[in-house]
Structures are given as C-alpha cells and as structure tokens.
C-alpha cells in the first residue's frame, strides 16, 4: 500500500528535515540530476580561466541535459534562488548552497581517491548555475 504523507505533520515543520529529505531523494537517484557523462565536462567548464566562457560552456551543457533533468534542475535552482533572496534570515549564501547541493546534484560515477579533489568544483558549478540562472535557463 502507498504511504501517505502530510506536510502539515509537525515532523515536517523543521526546514532542515525537508531539505535533508530533498537531498536524500537526489542522492538516491540511480544517476545524479547532472548525468555521469556530463560530470567531467561540467568540471572542465568551471576550470576555464575566462568567467564568461565558463557561463557559456555550462549553459551549453545544461541545454544538452535530458528534458526531465533540465526541467527538474531548473525548478530546483529557481527555488534555491528564492532561498538566496532570504539570506539575511537563513544565511544561505550562494556559496553555502553550492556546498550543500554541489555533491548531491553533480557527482562522478566512481568516487575519486581523494574526496576533496572534485568537491570544490562541484560546489563552484552549482554556484555558477545560481549566479547566472537567468542566462543559463532562459525563460
């Protein structure tokens, strides 16, 4: 039988519980929202020396996502942009959101020997997606 949840239940009133559930959902997907085949190209794009080139390359990569991944990523990032607007209340800066969601949305197929190796770039990729949301996800 299907389990019914009510978001009105007190257990869901803590934003950390909801965020944790959301992150767990994305982490448990058989493949991340940014598919494994695009992990290296995303990391390479973030490493480009020219910031404008970074944005253009990431925008191209985002356009190449399968439609359900594109739509979900766009929806999630639009929400995170709204979260950033309340930074004075929630302290969720673009950098903090990158740290929280980078490894969840963008991860290599095989974990690297050094966990910290790609992590900074994973975070930077999410920061770049948030910073240039309107350009990367045109209306």
MARNU-699295 format. One record per atom (N, C-alpha, C): residue number from 1; atom name; x, y, z. Coordinates in Angstrom, 2 decimals, m for minus. Example, Ala and Ser with C-alpha at 12.3 -4.5 7.8 and 13.67 -1.06 7.14 Angstrom:
2
{1, N, {13.19, m5.69, 7.80}}
{1, CA, {12.30, m4.50, 7.80}}
{1, C, {13.20, m3.30, 7.80}}
{2, N, {12.85, m2.25, 7.08}}
{2, CA, {13.67, m1.06, 7.14}}
{2, C, {12.90, 0.03, 7.87}}
% end
This chain:
139
{1, N, {0.83, m1.20, 0.00}}
{1, CA, {0.00, 0.00, 0.00}}
{1, C, {0.87, 1.26, 0.00}}
{2, N, {0.37, 2.28, m0.62}}
{2, CA, {1.09, 3.55, m0.74}}
{2, C, {1.04, 4.29, 0.60}}
{3, N, {2.21, 4.80, 1.00}}
{3, CA, {2.27, 5.56, 2.26}}
{3, C, {1.87, 7.01, 1.97}}
{4, N, {0.95, 7.54, 2.77}}
{4, CA, {0.50, 8.92, 2.58}}
{4, C, {1.21, 9.80, 3.60}}
{5, N, {1.76, 10.90, 3.11}}
{5, CA, {2.42, 11.87, 3.99}}
{5, C, {1.62, 13.15, 4.02}}
{6, N, {1.61, 13.79, 5.17}}
{6, CA, {1.00, 15.11, 5.26}}
{6, C, {2.08, 16.09, 5.67}}
{7, N, {2.32, 17.08, 4.81}}
{7, CA, {3.33, 18.09, 5.15}}
{7, C, {2.88, 18.97, 6.31}}
{8, N, {1.62, 18.83, 6.73}}
{8, CA, {1.12, 19.58, 7.89}}
{8, C, {1.59, 18.93, 9.20}}
{9, N, {2.05, 17.67, 9.13}}
{9, CA, {2.53, 17.00, 10.35}}
{9, C, {3.71, 17.77, 10.93}}
{10, N, {3.79, 17.84, 12.26}}
{10, CA, {4.85, 18.60, 12.93}}
{10, C, {6.27, 18.16, 12.51}}
{11, N, {6.45, 16.89, 12.17}}
{11, CA, {7.79, 16.42, 11.81}}
{11, C, {8.35, 17.15, 10.58}}
{12, N, {7.49, 17.74, 9.77}}
{12, CA, {7.93, 18.44, 8.56}}
{12, C, {8.08, 19.95, 8.76}}
{13, N, {7.85, 20.42, 9.98}}
{13, CA, {7.91, 21.87, 10.21}}
{13, C, {9.35, 22.39, 10.26}}
{14, N, {10.32, 21.51, 10.47}}
{14, CA, {11.72, 21.91, 10.51}}
{14, C, {12.28, 21.89, 9.09}}
{15, N, {12.71, 23.04, 8.61}}
{15, CA, {13.20, 23.17, 7.24}}
{15, C, {14.37, 22.22, 6.98}}
{16, N, {15.15, 21.91, 8.01}}
{16, CA, {16.30, 21.01, 7.85}}
{16, C, {15.86, 19.59, 7.52}}
{17, N, {14.72, 19.18, 8.07}}
{17, CA, {14.18, 17.85, 7.77}}
{17, C, {13.76, 17.79, 6.30}}
{18, N, {13.07, 18.83, 5.85}}
{18, CA, {12.61, 18.87, 4.46}}
{18, C, {13.80, 18.92, 3.50}}
{19, N, {14.78, 19.77, 3.82}}
{19, CA, {15.97, 19.88, 2.98}}
{19, C, {16.73, 18.56, 2.95}}
{20, N, {16.85, 17.92, 4.12}}
{20, CA, {17.53, 16.63, 4.20}}
{20, C, {16.83, 15.58, 3.34}}
{21, N, {15.50, 15.58, 3.39}}
{21, CA, {14.73, 14.63, 2.58}}
{21, C, {14.94, 14.90, 1.09}}
{22, N, {14.96, 16.18, 0.72}}
{22, CA, {15.18, 16.56, m0.68}}
{22, C, {16.56, 16.11, m1.15}}
{23, N, {17.57, 16.39, m0.34}}
{23, CA, {18.94, 15.99, m0.71}}
{23, C, {19.04, 14.47, m0.80}}
{24, N, {18.41, 13.77, 0.13}}
{24, CA, {18.44, 12.30, 0.11}}
{24, C, {17.79, 11.78, m1.17}}
{25, N, {16.66, 12.38, m1.55}}
{25, CA, {15.98, 11.98, m2.77}}
{25, C, {16.94, 12.08, m3.96}}
{26, N, {17.61, 13.22, m4.10}}
{26, CA, {18.52, 13.41, m5.23}}
{26, C, {19.74, 12.49, m5.15}}
{27, N, {20.22, 12.24, m3.94}}
{27, CA, {21.38, 11.37, m3.76}}
{27, C, {21.04, 9.91, m4.07}}
{28, N, {19.79, 9.51, m3.83}}
{28, CA, {19.38, 8.12, m4.03}}
{28, C, {18.97, 7.82, m5.48}}
{29, N, {18.91, 8.84, m6.33}}
{29, CA, {18.58, 8.58, m7.73}}
{29, C, {19.64, 7.64, m8.32}}
{30, N, {19.25, 6.74, m9.23}}
{30, CA, {20.24, 5.83, m9.84}}
{30, C, {21.37, 6.60, m10.54}}
{31, N, {21.04, 7.76, m11.07}}
{31, CA, {22.05, 8.64, m11.67}}
{31, C, {21.73, 10.06, m11.22}}
{32, N, {22.77, 10.87, m10.95}}
{32, CA, {22.50, 12.23, m10.46}}
{32, C, {21.73, 13.06, m11.49}}
{33, N, {21.20, 14.18, m11.04}}
{33, CA, {20.46, 15.09, m11.92}}
{33, C, {21.33, 15.52, m13.10}}
{34, N, {22.61, 15.80, m12.84}}
{34, CA, {23.57, 16.02, m13.93}}
{34, C, {24.16, 14.64, m14.20}}
{35, N, {23.81, 14.02, m15.34}}
{35, CA, {24.24, 12.64, m15.62}}
{35, C, {25.76, 12.47, m15.55}}
{36, N, {26.16, 11.25, m15.22}}
{36, CA, {27.60, 10.94, m15.08}}
{36, C, {28.41, 11.39, m16.29}}
{37, N, {27.86, 11.20, m17.49}}
{37, CA, {28.61, 11.53, m18.71}}
{37, C, {28.92, 13.02, m18.80}}
{38, N, {28.17, 13.84, m18.06}}
{38, CA, {28.41, 15.29, m18.11}}
{38, C, {29.23, 15.80, m16.93}}
{39, N, {29.59, 14.89, m16.01}}
{39, CA, {30.34, 15.34, m14.83}}
{39, C, {31.66, 16.00, m15.24}}
{40, N, {32.50, 15.26, m15.99}}
{40, CA, {33.81, 15.81, m16.38}}
{40, C, {33.67, 17.09, m17.21}}
{41, N, {32.78, 17.13, m18.21}}
{41, CA, {32.62, 18.39, m18.96}}
{41, C, {32.20, 19.58, m18.06}}
{42, N, {31.34, 19.33, m17.06}}
{42, CA, {30.95, 20.40, m16.12}}
{42, C, {32.17, 20.90, m15.34}}
{43, N, {32.95, 19.95, m14.83}}
{43, CA, {34.14, 20.31, m14.03}}
{43, C, {35.13, 21.07, m14.90}}
{44, N, {35.33, 20.61, m16.14}}
{44, CA, {36.25, 21.30, m17.06}}
{44, C, {35.75, 22.72, m17.33}}
{45, N, {34.45, 22.88, m17.49}}
{45, CA, {33.88, 24.21, m17.76}}
{45, C, {34.15, 25.17, m16.60}}
{46, N, {34.01, 24.66, m15.37}}
{46, CA, {34.22, 25.51, m14.19}}
{46, C, {35.70, 25.90, m14.06}}
{47, N, {36.59, 25.07, m14.60}}
{47, CA, {38.03, 25.34, m14.51}}
{47, C, {38.52, 26.32, m15.58}}
{48, N, {37.67, 26.64, m16.57}}
{48, CA, {38.10, 27.56, m17.63}}
{48, C, {38.53, 28.89, m17.02}}
{49, N, {39.60, 29.50, m17.56}}
{49, CA, {40.11, 30.75, m16.96}}
{49, C, {39.18, 31.95, m17.14}}
{50, N, {38.42, 31.99, m18.25}}
{50, CA, {37.56, 33.14, m18.54}}
{50, C, {36.16, 32.90, m17.97}}
{51, N, {35.72, 33.76, m17.02}}
{51, CA, {34.40, 33.58, m16.40}}
{51, C, {33.25, 33.56, m17.42}}
{52, N, {33.34, 34.38, m18.46}}
{52, CA, {32.29, 34.41, m19.48}}
{52, C, {32.23, 33.08, m20.22}}
{53, N, {33.40, 32.53, m20.50}}
{53, CA, {33.49, 31.23, m21.18}}
{53, C, {32.91, 30.12, m20.29}}
{54, N, {33.15, 30.21, m18.98}}
{54, CA, {32.59, 29.24, m18.03}}
{54, C, {31.06, 29.21, m18.18}}
{55, N, {30.45, 30.40, m18.14}}
{55, CA, {28.99, 30.52, m18.20}}
{55, C, {28.48, 29.98, m19.53}}
{56, N, {29.12, 30.34, m20.64}}
{56, CA, {28.68, 29.88, m21.96}}
{56, C, {28.75, 28.36, m22.05}}
{57, N, {29.86, 27.79, m21.57}}
{57, CA, {30.04, 26.33, m21.66}}
{57, C, {29.03, 25.60, m20.77}}
{58, N, {28.82, 26.10, m19.55}}
{58, CA, {27.85, 25.47, m18.65}}
{58, C, {26.45, 25.58, m19.25}}
{59, N, {26.12, 26.72, m19.86}}
{59, CA, {24.81, 26.89, m20.49}}
{59, C, {24.62, 25.85, m21.60}}
{60, N, {25.66, 25.61, m22.41}}
{60, CA, {25.60, 24.58, m23.46}}
{60, C, {25.37, 23.20, m22.86}}
{61, N, {26.08, 22.91, m21.78}}
{61, CA, {25.95, 21.59, m21.14}}
{61, C, {24.54, 21.41, m20.57}}
{62, N, {24.02, 22.47, m19.96}}
{62, CA, {22.66, 22.40, m19.39}}
{62, C, {21.64, 22.15, m20.51}}
{63, N, {21.85, 22.80, m21.65}}
{63, CA, {20.93, 22.59, m22.78}}
{63, C, {20.97, 21.15, m23.28}}
{64, N, {22.07, 20.45, m23.04}}
{64, CA, {22.20, 19.07, m23.53}}
{64, C, {21.62, 18.04, m22.54}}
{65, N, {21.12, 18.51, m21.40}}
{65, CA, {20.52, 17.60, m20.42}}
{65, C, {19.25, 16.97, m21.00}}
{66, N, {18.95, 15.73, m20.59}}
{66, CA, {17.64, 15.16, m20.98}}
{66, C, {16.53, 16.07, m20.45}}
{67, N, {15.42, 16.22, m21.18}}
{67, CA, {14.36, 17.15, m20.77}}
{67, C, {13.89, 17.03, m19.31}}
{68, N, {13.69, 15.81, m18.77}}
{68, CA, {13.25, 15.74, m17.36}}
{68, C, {14.33, 16.28, m16.40}}
{69, N, {15.60, 16.01, m16.71}}
{69, CA, {16.69, 16.51, m15.86}}
{69, C, {16.77, 18.03, m15.93}}
{70, N, {16.64, 18.55, m17.16}}
{70, CA, {16.67, 20.01, m17.35}}
{70, C, {15.56, 20.67, m16.54}}
{71, N, {14.34, 20.16, m16.70}}
{71, CA, {13.18, 20.76, m16.02}}
{71, C, {13.33, 20.69, m14.50}}
{72, N, {13.80, 19.57, m14.00}}
{72, CA, {13.96, 19.40, m12.55}}
{72, C, {15.06, 20.31, m12.02}}
{73, N, {16.19, 20.35, m12.73}}
{73, CA, {17.30, 21.21, m12.30}}
{73, C, {16.87, 22.67, m12.32}}
{74, N, {16.17, 23.08, m13.36}}
{74, CA, {15.70, 24.46, m13.46}}
{74, C, {14.77, 24.80, m12.30}}
{75, N, {13.85, 23.91, m12.01}}
{75, CA, {12.88, 24.13, m10.92}}
{75, C, {13.59, 24.23, m9.57}}
{76, N, {14.51, 23.29, m9.32}}
{76, CA, {15.24, 23.29, m8.05}}
{76, C, {16.09, 24.56, m7.90}}
{77, N, {16.81, 24.93, m8.95}}
{77, CA, {17.68, 26.11, m8.88}}
{77, C, {16.86, 27.39, m8.76}}
{78, N, {15.69, 27.45, m9.40}}
{78, CA, {14.82, 28.62, m9.25}}
{78, C, {14.41, 28.75, m7.78}}
{79, N, {14.11, 27.62, m7.15}}
{79, CA, {13.76, 27.63, m5.73}}
{79, C, {14.97, 28.10, m4.90}}
{80, N, {16.16, 27.58, m5.20}}
{80, CA, {17.36, 27.97, m4.44}}
{80, C, {17.67, 29.45, m4.63}}
{81, N, {17.34, 30.01, m5.80}}
{81, CA, {17.50, 31.46, m6.00}}
{81, C, {16.58, 32.22, m5.03}}
{82, N, {15.35, 31.69, m4.84}}
{82, CA, {14.43, 32.31, m3.88}}
{82, C, {14.97, 32.17, m2.45}}
{83, N, {15.59, 31.04, m2.16}}
{83, CA, {16.19, 30.84, m0.83}}
{83, C, {17.28, 31.89, m0.60}}
{84, N, {18.09, 32.16, m1.63}}
{84, CA, {19.18, 33.15, m1.51}}
{84, C, {18.65, 34.56, m1.27}}
{85, N, {17.45, 34.85, m1.76}}
{85, CA, {16.87, 36.18, m1.54}}
{85, C, {16.61, 36.44, m0.06}}
{86, N, {16.53, 35.38, 0.74}}
{86, CA, {16.27, 35.49, 2.18}}
{86, C, {17.53, 35.25, 2.99}}
{87, N, {18.70, 35.54, 2.40}}
{87, CA, {19.99, 35.25, 3.04}}
{87, C, {20.11, 35.91, 4.41}}
{88, N, {19.46, 37.06, 4.58}}
{88, CA, {19.53, 37.77, 5.87}}
{88, C, {18.88, 36.95, 6.98}}
{89, N, {17.93, 36.10, 6.63}}
{89, CA, {17.22, 35.28, 7.61}}
{89, C, {17.83, 33.88, 7.72}}
{90, N, {18.16, 33.28, 6.55}}
{90, CA, {18.57, 31.87, 6.55}}
{90, C, {20.07, 31.62, 6.41}}
{91, N, {20.85, 32.68, 6.16}}
{91, CA, {22.31, 32.59, 6.00}}
{91, C, {22.73, 31.64, 4.86}}
{92, N, {21.80, 31.38, 3.93}}
{92, CA, {22.13, 30.50, 2.80}}
{92, C, {22.61, 31.35, 1.62}}
{93, N, {23.91, 31.61, 1.64}}
{93, CA, {24.55, 32.34, 0.55}}
{93, C, {24.68, 31.40, m0.65}}
{94, N, {25.05, 31.97, m1.78}}
{94, CA, {25.31, 31.14, m2.97}}
{94, C, {26.38, 30.11, m2.66}}
{95, N, {27.41, 30.53, m1.94}}
{95, CA, {28.50, 29.60, m1.60}}
{95, C, {27.99, 28.46, m0.70}}
{96, N, {27.18, 28.79, 0.29}}
{96, CA, {26.63, 27.76, 1.18}}
{96, C, {25.75, 26.78, 0.42}}
{97, N, {24.93, 27.29, m0.50}}
{97, CA, {24.08, 26.41, m1.30}}
{97, C, {24.92, 25.51, m2.20}}
{98, N, {26.03, 26.05, m2.70}}
{98, CA, {26.95, 25.24, m3.51}}
{98, C, {27.52, 24.09, m2.70}}
{99, N, {27.89, 24.39, m1.45}}
{99, CA, {28.45, 23.36, m0.56}}
{99, C, {27.41, 22.29, m0.26}}
{100, N, {26.17, 22.72, m0.03}}
{100, CA, {25.10, 21.79, 0.34}}
{100, C, {24.65, 20.95, m0.86}}
{101, N, {24.50, 21.58, m2.04}}
{101, CA, {23.91, 20.87, m3.17}}
{101, C, {24.90, 20.40, m4.23}}
{102, N, {26.13, 20.93, m4.22}}
{102, CA, {27.12, 20.52, m5.23}}
{102, C, {27.30, 19.02, m5.34}}
{103, N, {27.67, 18.36, m4.23}}
{103, CA, {27.91, 16.91, m4.28}}
{103, C, {26.65, 16.08, m4.52}}
{104, N, {25.48, 16.67, m4.30}}
{104, CA, {24.22, 15.95, m4.48}}
{104, C, {23.78, 15.96, m5.94}}
{105, N, {23.95, 17.10, m6.61}}
{105, CA, {23.45, 17.26, m7.98}}
{105, C, {24.47, 16.83, m9.03}}
{106, N, {25.73, 16.84, m8.63}}
{106, CA, {26.82, 16.65, m9.58}}
{106, C, {27.85, 15.75, m8.92}}
{107, N, {27.91, 14.49, m9.34}}
{107, CA, {28.91, 13.61, m8.73}}
{107, C, {29.46, 12.65, m9.77}}
{108, N, {30.72, 12.25, m9.58}}
{108, CA, {31.33, 11.32, m10.54}}
{108, C, {30.75, 9.92, m10.36}}
{109, N, {30.86, 9.12, m11.41}}
{109, CA, {30.34, 7.75, m11.35}}
{109, C, {31.09, 6.93, m10.32}}
{110, N, {32.42, 7.09, m10.31}}
{110, CA, {33.25, 6.42, m9.30}}
{110, C, {33.82, 7.47, m8.38}}
{111, N, {33.71, 7.22, m7.10}}
{111, CA, {34.26, 8.19, m6.14}}
{111, C, {35.77, 8.29, m6.33}}
{112, N, {36.29, 9.50, m6.41}}
{112, CA, {37.75, 9.66, m6.60}}
{112, C, {38.49, 9.23, m5.34}}
{113, N, {39.78, 8.94, m5.49}}
{113, CA, {40.60, 8.55, m4.34}}
{113, C, {40.54, 9.61, m3.25}}
{114, N, {40.67, 10.87, m3.67}}
{114, CA, {40.57, 11.98, m2.72}}
{114, C, {39.19, 12.60, m2.84}}
{115, N, {38.45, 12.58, m1.75}}
{115, CA, {37.09, 13.09, m1.77}}
{115, C, {37.06, 14.59, m2.05}}
{116, N, {38.06, 15.31, m1.54}}
{116, CA, {38.09, 16.77, m1.71}}
{116, C, {38.45, 17.17, m3.14}}
{117, N, {39.00, 16.23, m3.91}}
{117, CA, {39.51, 16.53, m5.25}}
{117, C, {38.51, 17.31, m6.10}}
{118, N, {37.36, 16.72, m6.40}}
{118, CA, {36.41, 17.39, m7.28}}
{118, C, {35.39, 18.22, m6.56}}
{119, N, {35.39, 18.13, m5.21}}
{119, CA, {34.30, 18.75, m4.45}}
{119, C, {34.23, 20.26, m4.63}}
{120, N, {35.38, 20.93, m4.61}}
{120, CA, {35.38, 22.39, m4.77}}
{120, C, {34.73, 22.77, m6.10}}
{121, N, {35.06, 22.02, m7.16}}
{121, CA, {34.48, 22.33, m8.47}}
{121, C, {33.00, 21.98, m8.53}}
{122, N, {32.58, 20.91, m7.84}}
{122, CA, {31.16, 20.57, m7.80}}
{122, C, {30.39, 21.75, m7.19}}
{123, N, {30.92, 22.26, m6.10}}
{123, CA, {30.29, 23.40, m5.42}}
{123, C, {30.27, 24.62, m6.33}}
{124, N, {31.42, 24.87, m6.99}}
{124, CA, {31.52, 26.04, m7.88}}
{124, C, {30.54, 25.93, m9.05}}
{125, N, {30.32, 24.71, m9.53}}
{125, CA, {29.37, 24.51, m10.63}}
{125, C, {27.97, 24.94, m10.20}}
{126, N, {27.57, 24.55, m8.99}}
{126, CA, {26.24, 24.94, m8.50}}
{126, C, {26.19, 26.45, m8.27}}
{127, N, {27.26, 27.02, m7.73}}
{127, CA, {27.32, 28.47, m7.53}}
{127, C, {27.16, 29.20, m8.87}}
{128, N, {27.84, 28.70, m9.90}}
{128, CA, {27.77, 29.32, m11.23}}
{128, C, {26.35, 29.22, m11.79}}
{129, N, {25.71, 28.05, m11.62}}
{129, CA, {24.33, 27.87, m12.08}}
{129, C, {23.40, 28.87, m11.39}}
{130, N, {23.63, 29.11, m10.10}}
{130, CA, {22.79, 30.05, m9.35}}
{130, C, {23.10, 31.50, m9.74}}
{131, N, {24.38, 31.82, m9.87}}
{131, CA, {24.79, 33.20, m10.17}}
{131, C, {24.29, 33.64, m11.55}}
{132, N, {24.21, 32.71, m12.49}}
{132, CA, {23.86, 33.06, m13.87}}
{132, C, {22.58, 32.33, m14.30}}
{133, N, {21.69, 32.10, m13.34}}
{133, CA, {20.47, 31.34, m13.58}}
{133, C, {19.70, 31.85, m14.80}}
{134, N, {19.47, 33.16, m14.88}}
{134, CA, {18.64, 33.73, m15.95}}
{134, C, {19.27, 33.53, m17.33}}
{135, N, {20.59, 33.52, m17.39}}
{135, CA, {21.28, 33.32, m18.68}}
{135, C, {21.29, 31.83, m19.05}}
{136, N, {21.54, 30.98, m18.06}}
{136, CA, {21.67, 29.54, m18.30}}
{136, C, {20.31, 28.88, m18.56}}
{137, N, {19.28, 29.40, m17.87}}
{137, CA, {17.91, 28.89, m18.04}}
{137, C, {17.02, 30.01, m18.56}}
{138, N, {17.14, 30.35, m19.86}}
{138, CA, {16.32, 31.46, m20.36}}
{138, C, {14.81, 31.14, m20.22}}
{139, N, {14.05, 32.17, m19.96}}
{139, CA, {12.60, 31.99, m19.71}}
{139, C, {11.91, 31.37, m20.92}}
% end
